[in-house]
Amino acid sequence: MTPYVIFVIVLTIAYIIYYGYHISKDLYGKKNEKETSVEEFDVSGMQDEVVATPVRESGDGFSLGEETAQDNDHSRIAATEVETRQAAQAVLTTLQTIWTRPT
């Protein structure tokens, strides 16, 4: 016999013993034991009032809660970016008209 065949036979016998033990344990072991899977939670301290949290979307994400001074800074930065893009577009348009003029 090759070593592989011996390994397969030993492993098969080990599986039979292992699963036989667990099956017999499930069939004949402690039948009258009751397991309770019920959890009890004390909810008497919870508030009855539900408070909604405002969510604001921004360019790259979102923010929770009330608006703060930092949020105002973001809107000012976004406005500055728009102005910068418009200025860059104006410069590009001017350069394109200069470059495309016939000489």
Number of C-alpha atoms within 10 A of each C-alpha: 5 6 7 9 10 11 11 11 11 12 12 12 11 12 12 11 11 11 11 12 12 11 11 10 11 11 10 8 11 9 8 6 7 7 6 6 6 6 5 6 6 6 7 7 6 7 8 7 6 6 7 7 9 10 12 13 9 12 8 5 7 9 12 10 10 10 12 8 7 9 14 11 11 13 13 12 12 14 12 12 12 12 12 12 12 12 12 12 12 12 11 12 12 11 11 11 10 10 10 8 7 6 4
